[in-house]
Amino acid sequence: MSSLPRRRVGSSDVEVSALSVGSWHTYDRMDFADAVAMIRTAVAAGVNLFDVGVYGFPGMPPVFTDVIWSAIMRASGIPREEYLVSAKLWLEGFGDEGFRPQLENAFLRGGFDVADLVILGDIRRDDIALEDLVEDLAALTKAGLIRAWGVNNWSATNIRRLQEIAAERGVAGPQIAQLKYSIGRRSIPDGEPFAALFAEGFSMQASDVLEGGLLAGSTTGREIGRDPGGVQGKIRENAAAVAEVAAKLGTSAARLAVAFTLTHPANVTTLFGATKQSQLADNLAAVDLVEQVGAEELRALVEPFWVDRGVVDPEGP
């Protein structure tokens, strides 16, 4: 297995590994010792970015996957300077004190005191001025609490506006968009609006790359992310055919799906979740699969499985 390449996030000084490990519904489903061993293996292989979100909100059942991750990192003995943390910030919790209370809660639960990257969650409120978000994030950056920031599934137009506001104020703007990107779901990252952003140096983090495990043949029925365009059914239907293509290449459907995301030139890191050493190894080997098959050939092989083309607006949410 080749060592993981690293790429810079936008124009920031943050350099991330080509693969990053997420925490959504993962660590709370694992044996603790197994999780520690898996994280050690990931870091030894070159993974340096961990996406850690606080997913519990008032009125909802408590969620502890980020707290468990904190304990895992302590038990692993991996020095903080050897890995980066990407934290989620939610617009639902943005109030008079800005994002700081959320960020401090993330620090408390996750056991870290600086977020190398923060990703703003989906826009579900229409009563927040984008100017306020930019100014608040600039203040957190100035305070040394965050190093760079980005957004999750925002439209290209709103990202442009954030960039304009940041430029007007002379502060750093968004550097990266975490976007759903998979063999079946490609319209937004591969569309013209985002292509224009990417051409100017804006970065992407591919997420939902296995569509909640559907592309890997999972039938566990666990929670899956939202479904723009209502194409999840078609993705599920195509899973067997994707596995056949993978088998002809002598690989797994999961590895093929991860490898596909690595062929996008703006994708600086692909986010995945793993609950087994075997899953981690399979995903890590995707880097070699791209080298073996070639990016253009790999994209051509999975072209028939692009199911949200003409269904989802390339502009984004």
Summary of the structure (lengths in Angstrom):
residues: 317
radius of gyration: 18.7
end to end distance: 36.9
largest distance: 56.3
contacts: 1057
relative contact order: 0.15
helix: 44%
strand: 15%
